[in-house]
Amino acid sequence: MRWRWIGLTGFTLTLLPIGLAMAADRVPERLRGRLTPVRPHGWFLLMIYATAPVNALPRLAGASPDATLACTAVGGAFAVTGCLFLGFATYTRDRRPVAAREGS
């Protein structure tokens, strides 16, 4: 039980603030070049974060095995969807033509 709380707290302290900041388009300028498009990356990180509470909360609440299994399936779908879309956004960013630098 303790490890579930530790995992949920760890994901909440790391992925949730980062995902919310990116979804709100609040990223330092020095990271914008690597993270563009910023907003989609934030939303996809939030989808990955959603896996933790969807999996942990029913177990912590003592839900039935059927409910726990259903929540695990939903959490897995969130994780896979978030990873696929995050990879797709990164792939399309890398495939865009590079704009000419100013002053060159």
Backbone as numpy.savetxt, mean C-alpha at the origin, in Angstrom:
# Nx Ny Nz CAx CAy CAz Cx Cy Cz
-1.10 -14.16 20.04 -1.94 -12.97 20.04 -1.06 -11.72 20.04
0.03 -11.78 20.80 0.90 -10.61 20.91 1.50 -10.27 19.55
1.86 -11.28 18.74 2.48 -11.02 17.45 1.51 -10.38 16.47
0.24 -10.68 16.60 -0.75 -10.03 15.74 -0.84 -8.54 16.06
-0.83 -8.21 17.34 -0.86 -6.80 17.73 0.40 -6.09 17.28
1.54 -6.76 17.42 2.80 -6.15 16.99 2.79 -5.93 15.48
2.34 -6.91 14.72 2.27 -6.75 13.26 1.32 -5.66 12.84
0.15 -5.62 13.46 -0.83 -4.58 13.12 -0.29 -3.20 13.46
0.35 -3.07 14.61 0.93 -1.78 15.01 2.06 -1.39 14.06
2.90 -2.34 13.69 4.00 -2.04 12.79 3.53 -1.56 11.43
2.55 -2.25 10.86 2.01 -1.82 9.57 1.31 -0.48 9.67
0.62 -0.24 10.79 -0.09 1.02 10.95 0.89 2.18 11.09
2.00 1.96 11.76 2.97 3.04 11.96 3.83 3.29 10.73
3.94 2.34 9.83 4.79 2.53 8.66 3.99 2.81 7.39
3.16 1.88 6.97 2.48 2.02 5.68 1.34 3.02 5.68
0.62 3.12 6.77 -0.54 4.02 6.77 -0.14 5.49 6.59
0.79 6.04 7.38 1.15 7.45 7.16 1.78 7.71 5.80
2.61 6.79 5.34 3.25 6.97 4.03 2.21 6.94 2.92
1.31 5.97 2.98 0.26 5.87 1.96 -0.67 7.07 1.96
-1.04 7.54 3.15 -1.92 8.72 3.23 -1.22 9.97 2.71
0.06 10.13 3.04 0.79 11.30 2.55 0.92 11.27 1.03
1.20 10.11 0.49 1.34 10.01 -0.96 -0.01 10.18 -1.66
-1.08 9.65 -1.09 -2.40 9.80 -1.69 -2.85 11.26 -1.66
-2.38 12.01 -0.67 -2.70 13.44 -0.58 -1.71 14.29 -1.36
-0.77 13.65 -2.06 0.23 14.32 -2.88 1.18 15.17 -2.03
1.52 14.69 -0.85 2.44 15.38 0.06 3.74 14.57 0.15
4.61 14.75 -0.82 5.88 14.04 -0.86 6.98 15.08 -1.06
8.13 14.91 -0.39 9.23 15.85 -0.60 9.66 15.91 -2.06
10.09 17.07 -2.48 10.47 17.27 -3.89 11.58 16.32 -4.33
12.49 15.98 -3.44 13.60 15.13 -3.83 13.16 13.70 -4.14
11.97 13.30 -3.69 11.47 11.96 -3.96 10.49 11.92 -5.13
10.06 13.06 -5.61 9.04 13.09 -6.66 9.50 12.41 -7.94
10.76 12.52 -8.28 11.26 11.91 -9.51 11.18 10.39 -9.48
11.38 9.80 -8.31 11.36 8.34 -8.19 9.95 7.81 -7.99
9.04 8.60 -7.43 7.74 8.09 -7.04 6.60 8.49 -7.97
6.89 9.21 -9.04 5.79 9.62 -9.90 5.18 8.42 -10.58
3.92 8.36 -10.77 2.86 9.23 -10.25 2.65 8.98 -8.75
2.63 10.06 -7.99 2.62 9.96 -6.53 1.28 9.47 -6.01
0.19 10.06 -6.44 -1.12 9.68 -5.90 -1.47 8.21 -6.12
-1.31 7.67 -7.33 -1.61 6.25 -7.49 -0.74 5.36 -6.61
0.53 5.71 -6.46 1.39 4.93 -5.58 0.85 4.95 -4.14
0.36 6.09 -3.70 -0.21 6.19 -2.36 -1.44 5.32 -2.19
-2.33 5.35 -3.17 -3.54 4.53 -3.08 -3.22 3.05 -3.11
-2.23 2.66 -3.90 -1.88 1.25 -3.98 -1.17 0.79 -2.70
-0.39 1.67 -2.07 0.18 1.33 -0.76 -0.91 1.17 0.29
-1.94 1.99 0.21 -3.05 1.84 1.15 -3.79 0.52 0.93
-3.86 0.06 -0.31 -4.47 -1.24 -0.57 -3.64 -2.35 0.06
-2.32 -2.23 -0.03 -1.46 -3.22 0.60 -1.59 -3.15 2.11
-1.69 -1.92 2.66 -1.87 -1.78 4.11 -3.18 -2.40 4.57
-4.22 -2.32 3.75 -5.54 -2.82 4.15 -5.51 -4.31 4.44
-4.51 -5.01 3.96 -4.38 -6.43 4.23 -4.21 -6.70 5.73
-3.42 -5.86 6.40 -3.12 -6.10 7.82 -4.36 -6.03 8.70
-5.14 -4.95 8.67 -6.31 -4.94 9.56 -7.39 -5.94 9.15
-7.54 -6.17 7.84 -8.57 -7.13 7.41 -8.23 -8.54 7.90
-6.95 -8.88 7.96 -6.55 -10.18 8.45 -6.49 -10.25 9.98
-6.01 -9.20 10.62 -5.75 -9.26 12.06 -6.98 -9.03 12.92
-7.83 -8.09 12.56 -8.95 -7.73 13.44 -9.93 -8.88 13.69
-10.33 -9.67 12.68 -11.22 -10.79 13.00 -10.57 -11.82 13.93
-9.29 -12.04 13.77 -8.59 -12.99 14.63 -8.51 -12.46 16.06
-8.24 -11.16 16.19 -8.16 -10.57 17.53 -9.53 -10.51 18.20
-10.59 -10.41 17.40 -11.94 -10.34 17.96 -12.51 -11.73 18.25
-11.78 -12.78 17.86 -12.26 -14.14 18.12 -13.40 -14.56 17.20
-13.35 -14.13 15.95 -14.40 -14.47 14.99 -14.37 -15.96 14.66
-15.43 -16.42 14.07 -15.53 -17.83 13.69 -14.48 -18.16 12.61
-14.13 -19.42 12.48 -13.15 -19.80 11.45 -13.60 -19.45 10.03
-14.90 -19.53 9.76 -15.38 -19.17 8.42 -15.20 -17.67 8.14
-15.51 -16.85 9.13 -15.32 -15.40 8.96 -13.85 -15.05 8.83
-13.01 -15.72 9.60 -11.57 -15.49 9.52 -11.03 -15.88 8.15
-11.50 -17.02 7.63 -11.07 -17.46 6.30 -11.53 -16.49 5.22
-12.76 -16.00 5.33 -13.26 -15.02 4.35 -12.45 -13.73 4.41
-12.14 -13.26 5.60 -11.34 -12.03 5.74 -9.92 -12.24 5.23
-9.36 -13.43 5.41 -8.04 -13.72 4.88 -8.06 -13.69 3.35
-9.11 -14.21 2.75 -9.23 -14.18 1.29 -9.36 -12.74 0.79
-10.15 -11.94 1.47 -10.31 -10.54 1.07 -8.99 -9.79 1.24
-8.30 -10.03 2.35 -7.00 -9.40 2.58 -5.98 -9.81 1.53
-5.99 -11.08 1.15 -5.09 -11.53 0.09 -5.41 -10.86 -1.24
-6.68 -10.68 -1.52 -7.08 -10.00 -2.76 -6.61 -8.54 -2.74
-6.72 -7.88 -1.59 -6.21 -6.50 -1.46 -4.70 -6.47 -1.74
-3.97 -7.39 -1.14 -2.52 -7.41 -1.29 -2.11 -7.65 -2.74
-2.72 -8.63 -3.37 -2.37 -8.95 -4.75 -2.73 -7.80 -5.68
-3.91 -7.23 -5.49 -4.34 -6.11 -6.33 -3.43 -4.91 -6.14
-3.10 -4.58 -4.90 -2.21 -3.45 -4.64 -0.84 -3.66 -5.24
-0.29 -4.87 -5.11 1.03 -5.15 -5.67 1.01 -5.09 -7.20
-0.02 -5.64 -7.81 -0.10 -5.61 -9.27 -0.22 -4.19 -9.79
-1.10 -3.41 -9.19 -1.27 -2.03 -9.65 -0.03 -1.19 -9.36
0.63 -1.42 -8.23 1.85 -0.69 -7.92 2.94 -1.03 -8.93
3.06 -2.30 -9.26 4.03 -2.70 -10.28 3.69 -2.14 -11.65
2.41 -2.13 -11.98 1.98 -1.58 -13.27 2.27 -0.08 -13.35
2.00 0.66 -12.27 2.28 2.10 -12.26 3.78 2.36 -12.40
4.59 1.56 -11.74 6.04 1.72 -11.85 6.51 1.36 -13.25
5.95 0.31 -13.83 6.34 -0.12 -15.17 5.98 0.96 -16.20
4.79 1.53 -16.12 4.41 2.55 -17.09 5.22 3.82 -16.90
5.63 4.11 -15.66 6.48 5.28 -15.43 7.83 5.07 -16.08
8.38 3.87 -15.98 9.69 3.59 -16.55 9.67 3.54 -18.07
8.52 3.31 -18.67 8.41 3.19 -20.11 8.12 4.53 -20.80
7.84 5.58 -20.01 7.56 6.89 -20.61 8.84 7.48 -21.21
8.71 8.24 -22.29 9.91 8.88 -22.84 10.45 9.95 -21.90
11.73 10.07 -21.89 12.38 11.04 -21.01 12.35 12.40 -21.67
11.87 13.41 -20.94 11.80 14.76 -21.48 13.20 15.37 -21.49
13.44 16.24 -22.45 14.74 16.92 -22.54 14.90 17.86 -21.36
16.10 17.89 -20.82 16.36 18.77 -19.68 16.42 20.22 -20.14
15.98 21.10 -19.23 16.05 22.53 -19.57 17.49 22.99 -19.44
17.91 23.85 -20.31 19.25 24.39 -20.27 20.26 23.53 -20.99
19.81 22.46 -21.63 20.75 21.60 -22.34 20.90 22.05 -23.77
